């Protein structure tokens, strides 16, 4: 059985993105992009030199082919990706407006939304498994799958990384989301959450308040957009300011941050170095229209980490 550095599990869709990064209109020229929280992390990790498998399902359609071709070309292993002959690949459209972007989903009944814990039988093994709070919102089967990964440790001794990634449009209501996402976060080893989404979900206004609400994860990383990221690990609190860059389009920054941070973990870096690597990838993500930035080279990372 092949052992990977990381296994990332979740739905990926084809995104329709205005080429000029302006709001959609009748004159918009739309580009096709590949985007999904977990596959964004998988792609960036692979580009950073890690062995990564993506577990999911796509439809037997051109959109599914676009997704698998792009992820495969990035170096992501696809041996556990199913192809549904009777369900489509999900699609969404980005409607950018400066530093805010509305996302319109067309994913109900997609091949990936039909996933259940059964897909884990062929997932393989890894040092780390990463999943987000998007997956349990897709269907009852996907909710069971996420619980199997996080709460029941279906992939054995793998470190469980959970990005809260709250998407209000996917949930039955705030109360449902708040309950389920808190339950999953409390059972994970590593949790990523935005300070703003934590406040919306659980009423926690500061990073310290989030930690008080979620004392169980060994590592908690709270991201405060353009201000800072804070990690809580083994009693140590580490803060790192965000990088100042011009924002073209913000969607994907959180996934890039998680990938940079997780790469640092897999490479044995310190808590502060992990935060800074997260910021480096996130800063690159917000400067492009797509979700996955060009990965820095090993030399670029080394130079960056020695700078203050």
Backbone as CSV, one residue per row, in Angstrom:
resi,resn,N_x,N_y,N_z,CA_x,CA_y,CA_z,C_x,C_y,C_z
1,UNK,0.850,-1.199,0.000,0.000,0.000,0.000,0.884,1.246,0.000
2,UNK,0.563,2.184,-0.888,1.328,3.431,-0.956,1.017,4.309,0.253
3,UNK,2.052,4.849,0.854,1.891,5.750,1.994,2.228,7.168,1.536
4,UNK,1.321,8.095,1.792,1.472,9.474,1.323,1.828,10.405,2.475
5,UNK,2.372,11.552,2.116,2.532,12.607,3.123,1.160,13.086,3.576
6,UNK,0.244,13.257,2.621,-1.081,13.786,2.954,-2.143,13.190,2.044
7,UNK,-3.323,13.004,2.595,-4.522,12.654,1.839,-5.532,13.768,2.072
8,UNK,-6.052,14.345,0.993,-7.040,15.416,1.072,-8.352,14.903,0.495
9,UNK,-9.446,15.093,1.217,-10.723,14.494,0.836,-11.808,15.561,0.754
10,UNK,-12.476,15.662,-0.400,-13.562,16.620,-0.539,-13.897,16.890,-1.995
11,UNK,-14.958,17.638,-2.216,-15.432,17.916,-3.571,-14.621,19.025,-4.241
12,UNK,-14.388,18.826,-5.542,-13.798,19.872,-6.372,-14.719,20.134,-7.541
13,UNK,-14.819,21.392,-7.924,-15.712,21.799,-9.000,-14.948,22.569,-10.058
14,UNK,-15.586,22.764,-11.188,-15.080,23.700,-12.177,-15.678,25.056,-11.870
15,UNK,-14.822,26.068,-11.811,-15.262,27.432,-11.517,-15.299,28.259,-12.791
16,UNK,-16.353,29.045,-12.936,-16.446,30.019,-14.015,-16.006,31.364,-13.446
17,UNK,-14.929,31.914,-14.001,-14.297,33.094,-13.424,-14.150,34.189,-14.481
18,UNK,-14.641,35.416,-14.230,-14.430,36.503,-15.188,-12.935,36.758,-15.390
19,UNK,-12.505,36.782,-16.629,-11.078,36.936,-16.911,-10.519,38.266,-16.423
20,UNK,-11.365,39.303,-16.341,-10.875,40.615,-15.928,-11.054,40.878,-14.434
21,UNK,-11.491,39.839,-13.670,-11.689,39.956,-12.223,-12.682,41.054,-11.853
22,UNK,-13.626,41.343,-12.765,-14.670,42.334,-12.495,-16.009,41.628,-12.337
23,UNK,-17.032,42.291,-11.772,-18.340,41.657,-11.607,-18.887,41.110,-12.916
24,UNK,-19.603,39.997,-12.829,-20.151,39.346,-14.013,-21.194,40.245,-14.677
25,UNK,-21.087,40.338,-15.989,-22.072,41.082,-16.776,-22.282,40.331,-18.087
26,UNK,-23.180,40.874,-18.923,-23.433,40.228,-20.208,-22.237,40.229,-21.136
27,UNK,-21.250,41.063,-20.851,-20.058,41.141,-21.688,-18.876,40.366,-21.110
28,UNK,-19.070,39.688,-19.995,-17.958,39.003,-19.339,-17.425,37.854,-20.187
29,UNK,-16.113,37.750,-20.213,-15.452,36.585,-20.787,-15.043,35.695,-19.621
30,UNK,-15.561,34.454,-19.621,-15.366,33.570,-18.478,-14.309,32.514,-18.777
31,UNK,-13.427,32.323,-17.816,-12.420,31.267,-17.902,-12.847,30.105,-17.019
32,UNK,-12.441,28.899,-17.391,-12.706,27.720,-16.580,-11.511,27.481,-15.666
33,UNK,-11.781,27.367,-14.381,-10.746,27.085,-13.407,-11.172,25.893,-12.554
34,UNK,-10.235,25.274,-11.909,-10.507,24.144,-11.022,-10.371,24.628,-9.589
35,UNK,-11.368,24.361,-8.759,-11.333,24.863,-7.387,-12.129,23.965,-6.452
36,UNK,-11.532,23.695,-5.330,-12.165,22.946,-4.254,-11.247,23.059,-3.052
37,UNK,-11.789,23.244,-1.883,-10.947,23.540,-0.714,-9.845,22.508,-0.529
38,UNK,-10.222,21.236,-0.516,-9.236,20.197,-0.225,-8.282,19.968,-1.394
39,UNK,-8.782,20.055,-2.618,-7.873,19.859,-3.758,-6.960,21.064,-3.946
40,UNK,-7.411,22.256,-3.531,-6.500,23.408,-3.529,-5.313,23.136,-2.606
41,UNK,-5.604,22.605,-1.419,-4.534,22.255,-0.482,-3.651,21.165,-1.079
42,UNK,-4.286,20.144,-1.680,-3.524,19.050,-2.276,-2.595,19.557,-3.378
43,UNK,-3.113,20.437,-4.231,-2.313,20.961,-5.337,-1.106,21.736,-4.835
44,UNK,-1.323,22.619,-3.872,-0.205,23.402,-3.345,0.805,22.521,-2.630
45,UNK,0.339,21.531,-1.874,1.272,20.622,-1.207,2.108,19.850,-2.226
46,UNK,1.452,19.377,-3.303,2.189,18.648,-4.336,3.227,19.544,-5.001
47,UNK,2.846,20.789,-5.279,3.792,21.725,-5.901,4.951,22.074,-4.981
48,UNK,4.737,21.892,-3.681,5.807,22.135,-2.712,6.659,20.889,-2.478
49,UNK,6.346,19.822,-3.208,7.195,18.637,-3.167,6.717,17.490,-2.302
50,UNK,5.499,17.563,-1.787,4.972,16.499,-0.938,4.187,15.480,-1.764
51,UNK,4.146,14.247,-1.294,3.325,13.226,-1.953,1.902,13.337,-1.419
52,UNK,0.938,13.517,-2.324,-0.439,13.827,-1.920,-1.428,13.034,-2.757
53,UNK,-2.415,12.454,-2.106,-3.531,11.800,-2.793,-4.800,12.609,-2.532
54,UNK,-5.588,12.764,-3.574,-6.905,13.400,-3.434,-7.972,12.328,-3.567
55,UNK,-8.904,12.274,-2.614,-10.007,11.311,-2.621,-11.299,12.070,-2.861
56,UNK,-12.025,11.688,-3.924,-13.259,12.402,-4.250,-14.006,11.629,-5.346
57,UNK,-14.957,12.322,-5.977,-15.673,11.774,-7.128,-16.018,12.923,-8.064
58,UNK,-16.038,12.626,-9.353,-16.438,13.595,-10.368,-17.465,12.937,-11.277
59,UNK,-18.125,13.736,-12.107,-19.048,13.185,-13.072,-18.311,12.705,-14.320
60,UNK,-18.979,11.876,-15.094,-18.406,11.402,-16.362,-18.702,12.444,-17.433
61,UNK,-18.067,13.599,-17.304,-18.342,14.719,-18.196,-17.058,15.510,-18.414
62,UNK,-17.061,16.468,-19.336,-15.833,17.234,-19.603,-15.304,17.973,-18.388
63,UNK,-16.197,18.392,-17.482,-15.754,19.126,-16.305,-14.952,18.221,-15.366
64,UNK,-15.400,16.976,-15.208,-14.638,16.030,-14.410,-13.278,15.751,-15.021
65,UNK,-13.230,15.698,-16.348,-11.951,15.472,-17.029,-11.014,16.657,-16.837
66,UNK,-11.558,17.869,-16.870,-10.737,19.066,-16.639,-10.112,19.011,-15.246
67,UNK,-10.914,18.632,-14.266,-10.432,18.580,-12.886,-9.314,17.551,-12.731
68,UNK,-9.566,16.330,-13.174,-8.561,15.284,-12.965,-7.298,15.564,-13.772
69,UNK,-7.459,16.132,-14.953,-6.270,16.445,-15.760,-5.415,17.511,-15.071
70,UNK,-6.058,18.551,-14.526,-5.290,19.622,-13.904,-4.628,19.162,-12.612
71,UNK,-5.359,18.437,-11.783,-4.762,17.966,-10.533,-3.644,16.964,-10.799
72,UNK,-3.848,16.097,-11.775,-2.807,15.146,-12.118,-1.550,15.830,-12.619
73,UNK,-1.719,16.886,-13.414,-0.556,17.602,-13.944,0.199,18.341,-12.844
74,UNK,-0.490,18.638,-11.727,0.165,19.299,-10.596,0.913,18.312,-9.714
75,UNK,0.746,17.016,-9.988,1.440,16.009,-9.205,0.602,15.356,-8.127
76,UNK,-0.722,15.638,-8.108,-1.613,15.018,-7.124,-1.975,13.614,-7.595
77,UNK,-1.925,12.622,-6.708,-2.243,11.236,-7.049,-3.754,11.056,-7.024
78,UNK,-4.308,10.401,-8.049,-5.756,10.352,-8.267,-6.334,8.943,-8.237
79,UNK,-5.612,8.009,-7.660,-6.056,6.615,-7.692,-7.318,6.327,-6.914
80,UNK,-7.760,7.243,-6.049,-8.976,7.025,-5.260,-10.100,7.977,-5.660
81,UNK,-10.052,8.468,-6.907,-11.108,9.352,-7.410,-12.112,8.532,-8.211
82,UNK,-13.372,8.556,-7.790,-14.414,7.835,-8.504,-15.019,8.682,-9.609
83,UNK,-15.598,8.019,-10.615,-16.283,8.698,-11.718,-17.732,8.226,-11.729
84,UNK,-18.666,9.148,-11.504,-20.087,8.817,-11.444,-20.713,8.947,-12.830
85,UNK,-21.288,7.872,-13.329,-21.905,7.908,-14.652,-23.292,8.540,-14.629
86,UNK,-23.890,8.656,-13.446,-25.265,9.145,-13.346,-25.381,10.419,-12.513
87,UNK,-24.270,11.132,-12.333,-24.295,12.392,-11.574,-23.251,13.329,-12.158
88,UNK,-23.522,14.626,-12.145,-22.600,15.576,-12.779,-21.464,16.008,-11.867
89,UNK,-20.487,16.641,-12.461,-19.465,17.360,-11.725,-20.042,18.709,-11.297
90,UNK,-19.758,19.131,-10.090,-20.260,20.413,-9.618,-19.611,21.587,-10.334
91,UNK,-20.345,22.680,-10.418,-19.871,23.913,-11.046,-20.216,25.085,-10.129
92,UNK,-19.362,26.108,-10.120,-19.752,27.345,-9.450,-19.183,28.533,-10.217
93,UNK,-19.763,29.681,-9.958,-19.323,30.911,-10.613,-18.857,31.902,-9.562
94,UNK,-17.714,32.536,-9.816,-17.205,33.594,-8.955,-17.647,34.940,-9.518
95,UNK,-18.168,35.782,-8.647,-18.590,37.118,-9.047,-17.790,38.134,-8.227
96,UNK,-16.580,38.489,-8.702,-15.685,39.324,-7.894,-16.095,40.783,-7.850
97,UNK,-15.739,41.408,-6.719,-15.958,42.847,-6.560,-14.896,43.367,-5.606
98,UNK,-13.696,43.556,-6.102,-12.602,44.025,-5.257,-12.203,42.973,-4.250
99,UNK,-12.230,43.345,-2.961,-11.801,42.420,-1.925,-12.907,41.496,-1.453
100,UNK,-14.085,41.565,-2.060,-15.161,40.639,-1.732,-15.603,39.927,-3.002
101,UNK,-15.968,38.669,-2.854,-16.392,37.863,-3.998,-17.609,37.044,-3.610
102,UNK,-18.683,37.138,-4.401,-19.831,36.265,-4.194,-19.632,34.999,-5.016
103,UNK,-20.042,33.885,-4.452,-19.899,32.601,-5.129,-21.281,31.992,-5.316
104,UNK,-21.581,31.579,-6.537,-22.877,30.989,-6.866,-22.656,29.509,-7.212
105,UNK,-23.247,28.606,-6.404,-23.008,27.171,-6.544,-24.063,26.485,-7.406
106,UNK,-23.604,25.529,-8.199,-24.479,24.637,-8.972,-23.925,23.225,-8.770
107,UNK,-24.142,22.717,-7.551,-23.487,21.467,-7.155,-24.443,20.433,-6.577
108,UNK,-25.714,20.762,-6.403,-26.652,19.828,-5.792,-26.740,18.543,-6.620
109,UNK,-26.619,17.405,-5.971,-26.710,16.124,-6.659,-25.464,15.739,-7.418
110,UNK,-24.362,16.423,-7.170,-23.119,16.124,-7.880,-22.574,14.758,-7.477
111,UNK,-21.630,14.255,-8.285,-21.023,12.973,-7.976,-20.361,12.969,-6.609
112,UNK,-19.660,14.050,-6.283,-18.969,14.110,-4.995,-19.939,14.180,-3.830
113,UNK,-21.104,14.781,-4.016,-22.064,14.893,-2.917,-22.628,13.526,-2.527
114,UNK,-22.414,12.515,-3.373,-22.895,11.169,-3.079,-21.874,10.334,-2.308
115,UNK,-20.744,10.936,-1.980,-19.741,10.177,-1.237,-20.262,9.760,0.142
116,UNK,-19.789,8.611,0.616,-20.102,8.082,1.941,-18.802,7.559,2.549
117,UNK,-18.823,7.079,3.783,-17.600,6.514,4.362,-17.004,5.364,3.561
118,UNK,-17.779,4.772,2.656,-17.268,3.655,1.854,-16.060,4.053,1.006
119,UNK,-15.946,5.337,0.633,-14.819,5.750,-0.215,-13.489,5.618,0.510
120,UNK,-13.527,5.522,1.828,-12.287,5.452,2.597,-11.615,4.089,2.504
121,UNK,-12.358,3.079,2.046,-11.782,1.738,1.943,-10.579,1.717,1.007
122,UNK,-10.597,2.570,-0.014,-9.487,2.609,-0.958,-8.639,3.848,-0.851
123,UNK,-8.741,4.564,0.278,-8.041,5.843,0.405,-6.544,5.684,0.609
124,UNK,-6.114,4.594,1.216,-4.703,4.407,1.501,-4.332,4.953,2.867
125,UNK,-3.049,5.215,3.052,-2.575,5.702,4.346,-1.688,6.921,4.150
126,UNK,-1.559,7.722,5.203,-0.781,8.959,5.103,-0.381,9.435,6.486
127,UNK,0.607,10.318,6.523,0.979,10.977,7.777,-0.135,11.906,8.238
128,UNK,-0.843,12.490,7.263,-1.800,13.554,7.540,-3.012,13.385,6.642
129,UNK,-4.202,13.622,7.188,-5.422,13.680,6.377,-6.065,15.043,6.592
130,UNK,-6.469,15.675,5.481,-7.037,17.025,5.562,-8.441,17.029,4.963
131,UNK,-9.367,17.642,5.694,-10.756,17.770,5.237,-11.280,19.108,5.731
132,UNK,-12.354,19.589,5.111,-12.897,20.885,5.534,-14.352,20.773,5.931
133,UNK,-14.852,21.857,6.523,-16.248,21.918,6.938,-17.220,22.087,5.797
134,UNK,-16.721,22.169,4.567,-17.610,22.179,3.404,-18.222,20.801,3.209
135,UNK,-17.421,19.765,3.347,-17.868,18.405,3.036,-19.094,17.967,3.840
136,UNK,-19.152,18.159,5.165,-20.338,17.699,5.886,-21.613,18.450,5.545
137,UNK,-21.499,19.570,4.840,-22.692,20.335,4.455,-23.295,19.840,3.141
138,UNK,-22.597,18.963,2.414,-23.038,18.592,1.072,-24.168,17.574,1.055
139,UNK,-24.185,16.654,2.014,-25.198,15.598,2.042,-25.045,14.824,3.342
140,UNK,-26.025,13.989,3.653,-25.919,13.149,4.848,-24.752,12.180,4.716
141,UNK,-24.550,11.638,3.509,-23.440,10.721,3.294,-22.098,11.396,3.495
142,UNK,-21.979,12.624,3.014,-20.731,13.370,3.192,-20.521,13.757,4.648
143,UNK,-21.607,14.018,5.368,-21.474,14.313,6.795,-20.972,13.078,7.545
144,UNK,-21.504,11.916,7.178,-21.047,10.670,7.794,-19.587,10.402,7.450
145,UNK,-19.200,10.705,6.217,-17.816,10.539,5.790,-16.885,11.411,6.633
146,UNK,-17.244,12.669,6.829,-16.398,13.575,7.600,-16.295,13.123,9.049
147,UNK,-17.397,12.674,9.615,-17.354,12.187,10.999,-16.479,10.938,11.105
148,UNK,-16.539,10.070,10.089,-15.699,8.867,10.100,-14.224,9.238,10.102
149,UNK,-13.879,10.263,9.335,-12.492,10.706,9.259,-12.030,11.356,10.557
150,UNK,-12.840,12.289,11.055,-12.411,13.140,12.165,-12.683,12.492,13.517
151,UNK,-13.891,12.023,13.729,-14.276,11.510,15.041,-13.916,10.041,15.236
152,UNK,-14.035,9.250,14.168,-13.798,7.811,14.286,-12.413,7.387,13.824
153,UNK,-11.631,8.335,13.317,-10.250,8.078,12.899,-10.176,6.894,11.927
154,UNK,-10.975,6.982,10.860,-11.071,5.895,9.896,-9.762,5.626,9.158
155,UNK,-8.863,6.607,9.112,-7.569,6.396,8.472,-6.457,6.162,9.490
156,UNK,-6.828,5.586,10.609,-5.846,5.112,11.569,-5.095,6.213,12.283
157,UNK,-3.760,6.129,12.227,-2.920,7.033,13.009,-2.638,8.366,12.312
158,UNK,-3.239,8.609,11.180,-2.990,9.867,10.458,-3.382,11.068,11.319
159,UNK,-2.563,12.103,11.283,-2.909,13.371,11.931,-4.119,13.958,11.204
160,UNK,-5.130,14.362,11.918,-6.353,14.888,11.303,-6.329,16.412,11.312
161,UNK,-6.339,16.995,10.112,-6.374,18.440,9.924,-7.765,18.834,9.435
162,UNK,-8.378,19.798,10.106,-9.749,20.219,9.787,-9.805,21.730,9.633
163,UNK,-10.199,22.183,8.445,-10.403,23.604,8.191,-11.899,23.882,8.274
164,UNK,-12.317,24.726,9.195,-13.747,24.973,9.434,-14.453,25.417,8.156
165,UNK,-13.895,26.377,7.428,-14.371,26.733,6.090,-15.895,26.841,6.022
166,UNK,-16.475,27.670,6.859,-17.927,27.837,6.926,-18.454,28.513,5.668
167,UNK,-19.402,27.850,4.991,-20.056,28.378,3.796,-21.558,28.418,4.062
168,UNK,-22.102,29.571,4.475,-23.510,29.645,4.901,-24.495,29.094,3.875
169,UNK,-24.242,29.300,2.579,-25.195,28.876,1.552,-25.373,27.362,1.491
170,UNK,-24.452,26.610,2.062,-24.512,25.153,1.974,-25.232,24.508,3.149
171,UNK,-25.502,25.286,4.204,-26.035,24.699,5.427,-27.535,24.914,5.559
172,UNK,-28.173,24.117,6.399,-29.609,24.243,6.654,-29.922,25.446,7.529
173,UNK,-28.928,25.968,8.187,-29.100,27.131,9.042,-27.877,27.303,9.908
174,UNK,-27.767,28.449,10.569,-26.599,28.744,11.394,-26.462,27.769,12.556
175,UNK,-27.558,27.420,13.200,-27.488,26.533,14.355,-26.935,25.167,13.972
176,UNK,-27.389,24.639,12.847,-26.899,23.342,12.371,-25.405,23.411,12.110
177,UNK,-24.982,24.456,11.404,-23.569,24.608,11.086,-22.734,24.758,12.356
178,UNK,-23.173,25.589,13.268,-22.410,25.848,14.487,-22.212,24.577,15.298
179,UNK,-23.261,23.770,15.392,-23.193,22.533,16.178,-22.272,21.507,15.535
180,UNK,-22.475,21.266,14.239,-21.703,20.233,13.546,-20.230,20.622,13.447
181,UNK,-19.961,21.867,13.093,-18.575,22.294,12.915,-17.820,22.322,14.238
182,UNK,-18.482,22.686,15.318,-17.835,22.636,16.632,-17.532,21.198,17.031
183,UNK,-18.470,20.311,16.775,-18.268,18.894,17.100,-17.053,18.335,16.360
184,UNK,-16.943,18.641,15.084,-15.830,18.134,14.292,-14.511,18.777,14.715
185,UNK,-14.529,20.090,14.941,-13.305,20.782,15.335,-12.756,20.226,16.643
186,UNK,-13.640,19.894,17.556,-13.190,19.402,18.867,-12.547,18.021,18.778
187,UNK,-12.789,17.302,17.691,-12.228,15.957,17.559,-10.984,15.913,16.683
188,UNK,-10.637,17.021,16.039,-9.482,17.051,15.143,-8.194,17.321,15.922
189,UNK,-7.061,17.008,15.298,-5.753,17.308,15.883,-5.332,18.745,15.592
190,UNK,-5.620,19.190,14.357,-5.262,20.525,13.897,-6.527,21.189,13.366
191,UNK,-6.782,22.419,13.774,-7.964,23.149,13.308,-7.541,24.509,12.773
192,UNK,-8.023,24.826,11.568,-7.876,26.165,10.996,-9.246,26.831,11.010
193,UNK,-9.298,28.078,11.444,-10.572,28.802,11.427,-10.293,30.295,11.304
194,UNK,-11.134,30.979,10.543,-11.052,32.430,10.467,-11.667,33.053,11.706
195,UNK,-11.056,34.121,12.206,-11.620,34.775,13.389,-13.042,35.241,13.126
196,UNK,-13.289,35.761,11.910,-14.619,36.262,11.584,-15.660,35.145,11.515
197,UNK,-15.292,33.998,10.911,-16.265,32.909,10.817,-16.516,32.287,12.186
198,UNK,-15.482,32.247,13.032,-15.678,31.737,14.387,-16.639,32.640,15.166
199,UNK,-16.515,33.951,14.968,-17.423,34.871,15.656,-18.855,34.688,15.166
200,UNK,-19.014,34.492,13.851,-20.368,34.277,13.321,-20.966,32.969,13.831
201,UNK,-20.145,31.928,13.895,-20.636,30.615,14.305,-20.855,30.523,15.817
202,UNK,-19.883,30.984,16.586,-19.858,30.678,18.018,-19.783,31.913,18.910
203,UNK,-19.780,33.115,18.331,-19.762,34.319,19.136,-18.434,34.617,19.789
204,UNK,-17.348,34.064,19.255,-16.007,34.274,19.812,-15.330,35.419,19.070
205,UNK,-15.056,36.518,19.746,-14.597,37.735,19.071,-13.091,37.814,18.892
206,UNK,-12.324,37.040,19.655,-10.868,37.111,19.574,-10.290,35.711,19.404
207,UNK,-9.014,35.656,19.010,-8.350,34.356,18.866,-8.346,33.608,20.199
208,UNK,-8.100,34.336,21.290,-8.082,33.703,22.608,-9.455,33.144,22.979
209,UNK,-10.518,33.840,22.571,-11.867,33.355,22.842,-12.161,32.085,22.043
210,UNK,-11.636,32.014,20.832,-11.806,30.796,20.033,-11.118,29.627,20.734
211,UNK,-9.901,29.875,21.241,-9.185,28.805,21.939,-9.941,28.364,23.184
212,UNK,-10.528,29.305,23.895,-11.306,28.951,25.082,-12.514,28.094,24.696
213,UNK,-13.111,28.400,23.543,-14.263,27.630,23.066,-13.836,26.266,22.543
214,UNK,-12.629,26.185,21.953,-12.121,24.928,21.372,-10.796,24.551,22.049
215,UNK,-10.842,24.080,23.282,-9.590,23.724,23.963,-9.046,22.352,23.556
216,UNK,-9.854,21.538,22.873,-9.493,20.143,22.631,-8.417,19.932,21.565
217,UNK,-8.444,20.596,20.407,-7.430,20.317,19.381,-6.019,20.604,19.896
218,UNK,-5.078,19.740,19.552,-3.697,19.971,19.991,-3.160,21.267,19.413
219,UNK,-3.550,21.570,18.154,-3.112,22.803,17.506,-4.337,23.531,16.950
220,UNK,-4.470,24.795,17.288,-5.524,25.647,16.741,-4.864,26.837,16.063
221,UNK,-5.256,27.099,14.818,-4.734,28.251,14.091,-5.907,29.167,13.753
222,UNK,-5.860,30.389,14.255,-6.921,31.367,14.013,-6.376,32.434,13.070
223,UNK,-7.048,32.586,11.920,-6.615,33.545,10.894,-7.489,34.791,10.977
224,UNK,-6.840,35.938,11.025,-7.587,37.195,11.084,-7.294,38.020,9.839
225,UNK,-7.647,37.443,8.688,-7.572,38.105,7.376,-6.264,38.861,7.185
226,UNK,-6.363,40.169,6.942,-5.177,40.969,6.623,-4.386,41.395,7.853
227,UNK,-4.789,40.948,9.034,-4.125,41.396,10.260,-3.045,40.421,10.715
228,UNK,-3.418,39.191,11.053,-2.453,38.246,11.598,-3.037,36.837,11.609
229,UNK,-2.180,35.888,11.945,-2.609,34.534,12.265,-1.989,34.178,13.610
230,UNK,-2.755,33.428,14.400,-2.319,33.067,15.747,-2.428,31.560,15.903
231,UNK,-1.365,30.931,16.394,-1.428,29.488,16.651,-1.334,29.216,18.144
232,UNK,-2.115,28.228,18.580,-2.108,27.752,19.956,-1.670,26.293,19.903
233,UNK,-0.538,25.996,20.512,0.022,24.647,20.410,0.793,24.305,21.678
234,UNK,0.354,23.256,22.369,1.053,22.774,23.559,1.329,23.904,24.548
235,UNK,0.328,24.767,24.744,0.453,25.841,25.706,1.172,27.078,25.204
236,UNK,1.686,27.034,23.976,2.414,28.183,23.412,1.512,28.949,22.449
237,UNK,1.551,30.271,22.543,0.814,31.138,21.627,1.820,31.863,20.745
238,UNK,1.643,31.735,19.428,2.543,32.383,18.468,1.704,33.220,17.516
239,UNK,2.133,34.455,17.255,1.429,35.364,16.354,2.360,35.737,15.208
240,UNK,1.796,35.866,14.014,2.568,36.311,12.856,1.696,37.241,12.027
241,UNK,2.161,38.462,11.747,1.350,39.414,10.970,1.191,38.964,9.523
242,UNK,0.054,39.303,8.944,-0.184,39.009,7.532,0.718,39.872,6.658
243,UNK,0.962,39.418,5.429,1.779,40.183,4.493,0.909,41.212,3.779
244,UNK,1.466,42.370,3.512,0.729,43.438,2.837,0.915,43.319,1.335
245,UNK,-0.148,42.992,0.634,-0.090,42.866,-0.826,-1.378,43.425,-1.421
246,UNK,-1.350,43.707,-2.711,-2.556,44.159,-3.407,-3.455,42.961,-3.678
247,UNK,-4.718,43.064,-3.289,-5.661,41.961,-3.448,-6.368,42.074,-4.792
248,UNK,-6.208,41.034,-5.616,-6.934,40.942,-6.883,-8.249,40.211,-6.669
249,UNK,-8.189,39.099,-5.931,-9.391,38.287,-5.690,-9.082,37.362,-4.515
250,UNK,-9.880,37.405,-3.415,-9.475,36.760,-2.164,-9.799,35.284,-2.024
251,UNK,-10.723,34.745,-2.844,-11.116,33.347,-2.665,-9.924,32.437,-2.929
252,UNK,-9.705,31.489,-2.035,-8.584,30.570,-2.153,-7.449,30.876,-1.199
253,UNK,-7.485,32.052,-0.586,-6.397,32.433,0.325,-6.330,31.509,1.535
254,UNK,-7.492,31.133,2.063,-7.504,30.261,3.236,-6.920,28.892,2.945
255,UNK,-7.234,28.346,1.766,-6.684,27.042,1.377,-5.176,27.139,1.178
256,UNK,-4.724,28.227,0.558,-3.288,28.419,0.348,-2.573,28.540,1.690
257,UNK,-3.186,29.268,2.629,-2.595,29.386,3.965,-2.456,28.006,4.600
258,UNK,-3.535,27.221,4.554,-3.491,25.887,5.159,-2.405,25.033,4.521
259,UNK,-2.272,25.110,3.194,-1.253,24.322,2.505,0.151,24.734,2.938
260,UNK,0.410,26.033,3.022,1.711,26.495,3.464,2.015,26.054,4.884
261,UNK,1.018,26.200,5.762,1.205,25.802,7.154,1.452,24.294,7.255
262,UNK,0.645,23.506,6.549,0.798,22.044,6.611,2.114,21.582,6.002
263,UNK,2.560,22.263,4.951,3.862,21.941,4.384,4.955,22.157,5.428
264,UNK,4.822,23.245,6.184,5.776,23.508,7.248,5.762,22.423,8.315
265,UNK,4.565,21.944,8.656,4.456,20.859,9.626,5.131,19.595,9.107
266,UNK,4.823,19.218,7.856,5.400,18.013,7.264,6.917,18.116,7.132
267,UNK,7.419,19.339,7.040,8.855,19.563,6.881,9.574,19.800,8.203
268,UNK,8.834,19.713,9.319,9.453,19.850,10.624,9.788,21.272,11.030
269,UNK,9.056,22.255,10.514,9.352,23.650,10.834,8.683,24.087,12.132
270,UNK,9.151,25.204,12.664,8.647,25.717,13.935,7.249,26.318,13.750
271,UNK,6.507,26.507,14.856,5.180,27.126,14.746,5.209,28.477,14.029
272,UNK,6.184,29.322,14.322,6.247,30.629,13.659,6.539,30.465,12.169
273,UNK,7.447,29.571,11.817,7.756,29.342,10.407,6.536,28.829,9.662
274,UNK,5.760,27.974,10.295,4.541,27.466,9.648,3.560,28.601,9.359
275,UNK,3.373,29.490,10.334,2.483,30.628,10.125,2.975,31.502,8.973
276,UNK,4.265,31.754,8.934,4.820,32.618,7.887,4.706,31.957,6.516
277,UNK,4.898,30.639,6.453,4.709,29.942,5.177,3.244,30.014,4.739
278,UNK,2.333,29.906,5.703,0.924,30.072,5.375,0.640,31.438,4.791
279,UNK,1.194,32.475,5.420,1.007,33.831,4.902,1.629,33.994,3.510
280,UNK,2.787,33.381,3.287,3.447,33.516,1.990,2.572,32.971,0.874
281,UNK,2.020,31.765,1.058,1.173,31.195,0.012,-0.138,31.949,-0.122
282,UNK,-0.710,32.381,1.017,-1.967,33.137,0.961,-1.772,34.446,0.214
283,UNK,-0.633,35.111,0.443,-0.383,36.390,-0.228,-0.273,36.200,-1.736
284,UNK,0.258,35.066,-2.149,0.342,34.780,-3.585,-1.039,34.460,-4.165
285,UNK,-1.868,33.786,-3.369,-3.202,33.413,-3.852,-4.085,34.625,-4.111
286,UNK,-4.009,35.651,-3.259,-4.903,36.800,-3.420,-4.477,37.716,-4.567
287,UNK,-3.310,37.472,-5.125,-2.829,38.318,-6.227,-3.134,37.734,-7.597
288,UNK,-3.873,36.613,-7.638,-4.252,35.991,-8.904,-5.758,35.754,-8.912
289,UNK,-6.316,35.464,-10.093,-7.744,35.179,-10.201,-8.038,33.747,-9.805
290,UNK,-7.133,32.814,-10.062,-7.326,31.418,-9.690,-7.104,31.180,-8.213
291,UNK,-7.319,29.919,-7.782,-7.226,29.589,-6.360,-5.848,29.107,-5.924
292,UNK,-5.048,28.554,-6.840,-3.782,27.925,-6.462,-2.600,28.719,-6.995
293,UNK,-1.838,29.349,-6.120,-0.719,30.178,-6.568,0.468,29.345,-7.013
294,UNK,1.382,29.972,-7.731,2.651,29.342,-8.058,3.408,29.108,-6.755
295,UNK,3.897,27.892,-6.565,4.577,27.569,-5.314,5.966,28.187,-5.276
296,UNK,6.375,28.695,-4.130,7.740,29.208,-4.012,8.745,28.070,-4.074
297,UNK,9.920,28.355,-4.553,10.980,27.356,-4.578,11.563,27.191,-3.177
298,UNK,12.349,26.123,-3.002,12.989,25.898,-1.705,13.889,27.074,-1.329
299,UNK,14.587,27.631,-2.323,15.456,28.780,-2.049,14.636,30.006,-1.643
300,UNK,13.524,30.228,-2.344,12.669,31.367,-1.997,12.114,31.223,-0.582
301,UNK,11.735,30.007,-0.210,11.219,29.772,1.141,12.296,30.052,2.182
302,UNK,13.488,29.563,1.925,14.569,29.764,2.878,14.891,31.236,3.064
303,UNK,14.938,31.974,1.967,15.203,33.417,2.063,14.083,34.111,2.819
304,UNK,12.845,33.771,2.485,11.693,34.397,3.136,11.701,34.146,4.645
305,UNK,12.000,32.926,5.043,11.947,32.592,6.465,13.081,33.220,7.271
306,UNK,14.119,33.662,6.589,15.211,34.336,7.310,14.999,35.837,7.378
307,UNK,13.985,36.333,6.689,13.672,37.754,6.723,12.672,38.033,7.836
308,UNK,12.683,39.219,8.331,11.696,39.649,9.327,11.009,40.904,8.836
